[in-house]
Amino acid sequence: KGGATGGGYAQLLPMEQINLHLTGDFHAVAAAHNLAAAFLDNHLHFGNPLGIDLRTIDWPRVVDMNDRALRSTVIGLGGREGGVPRETEWNITAASEVMAILSLSKDLADLRSRLGRIVLAQTSGGALVTAEDLKAAGAMAVLLREAIEPNLLQTLEGNPALIHTGPFGNIAQGTSSVLADRLGLKLFDLVVTEAGFGADLGAEKLFDIKLRQSGLRPAAAVLVATVRALKMHGGAGKVVAGKPLDPALESENVEALRRGGENLAKQIENVRTFGVPVVVAINHFPTDTAAEVEAVREVAQAAGARATVVSRHFEEGGRGAEQLAAAVRDAANEGAPDFEL
């Protein structure tokens, strides 16, 4: 999903292509999703032989932009040749079930099977109507035949990075693809995969959905924290979109940080519940003070973190993350023998 290319000396390239079309994966997902919608409306237009109850249709269309006017629409206008009038809506492409399926599929055959099981509506008798019932799944899979392949990019320093799929974290699993992880494990000694939207959501969905579906097993977890975020959790300052950062978040406040540290401690506890060792990465900002950094370290270690390391990758690139990399490597080498879902 666009906008996740990092910053400072910790960036992925080419940034502008990643944030725009890249290899067209999002467009392929939108085309496959909307093809299923077209099959559905075509079925209704030609007599509705399956007896679909229009009130049960639960398959919107998608577009990869914020278009408020399409949130709630009426389609099928224009007379007998315009289809069957009904209400529907448009979502963003990242929210498509097709995107979530693409992220979890292990190969093209698995993708084809999962697409066929998508439930689009119900009949008047309550039976589920799937993409397979409408004979749409095969064509959807063909549209995704290249989008299923992970994209290989690089950092500013030439380190490889696999970018693939973008299921929306607040409604889907919010992780990179199973295929990208498996490819990485075939090529490299250590793979760091992302689970977005914070540990309270991202880590839980990684464990509960992606790992259960894929059979992948983590050796360690990296939990990223910032001094300013913990101070905000502790009641200091307020972030308002479009306005400059509250000065209170750039001023030393160890007391607020310790209060906010309860959130960090809980996230560490949650991840350790799965039997996975936790390395806390303090994403360093120039306004962080030594006392604040030490307070984060104390909170994390008291909560059971295996290691807590300051990372200055934004300012220094790879050199600023060497200590973090070493801590993660050591934790991964130790592994998670007690891991369980």
C-alpha positions, 0 to 999 in steps of 0.5 A: 500500500502506498506511502510506506517507503520509510524516510531519512536514510532508511528508505525504499527505492524507487519511492515515487513508483512504489507510491504510485503504480509500481507493477500494477498489482493494485490495479489487477486486484481492483480489476479482479474484484470488479469483474466479480461485481460485473458477473453478479450484475450480469447474472441479475440482468439475465433473469437471476437463475440462482434466485439471488435476493438483492437485499443480501448482496454483500459485494461492493466495487473498489477503486484506489482513490478516496472518492466520497461521492461513490461511498453510497450509490445506485447502479443499473439506471438507464432502462432495460439495457442498463441492468437491474437497479440496486444500491451498492457502494465503493471501497478502496482497493486495499479493503478488497477481499481479493487483496486479502486472499492474494496476500494469503495464497501460497500459489496460483492454484490456491489463489484460484480455489480461494477466489472461488469460495468468495461469498457474494450474496445469498439466494431467497432461500438463504443459500450462499452464492459464491464466485464459483457459482457465478463462474467468475473465479477463473477469470479473476485468477487470470487477471491476478496471474502476475500480481501474485508474484512478489516485487523485488526492490531495494533500500538506499544502501542496496539491501533487498526488500520484497514488497507484495500486497496491501490488505487493509490492517483495520479490516483485513490482516494488514501483513505482507504476503505469504509468498513474499515471506516464503521467497525470502526464506528461500533466498536469505538467512533472516527475513523480517516481515511487517505486520502493520497497525501496531502490535495490538492489531498487527501482531495479533492478526499476524499470529491469528490469521497469517501464521495459522493459514500459512504454517510459517513460524516466527523466531523472534518479534521486533516491537517498535516504540518511540519516546514521543508516542509513549509520552502521548499515551501518558497524556502529554501533548496531542497530535492533530492532523495537519497541524505542527507537532505539539511542543509537549511531545518534544520536551522531556517528560519522563513521568508521562512516558512511564505512564504511557509505558504501560501500553508498551508493557502490555504489547510485550506481554501480548506477544510473549503470550505466543512464546516469541522473544521480543526485541524492542526497537526504540525508533530514535528522534533528535529530541529524545533525551537520555533519561527518556530513552533509559525509562523506555529501556527500564519499562521494556526490560521489566515487561520481559523484553529480551533486549531493548535497543536504540535504532538511529536508522533514520539519521544514519541508515544501516550503520545506525541499526547495526545494534538492533540487527545484532539483537534481532539476529541473536534472538532469532538464533535462540528461536522460539521453542515454546511458540504456540498459537 
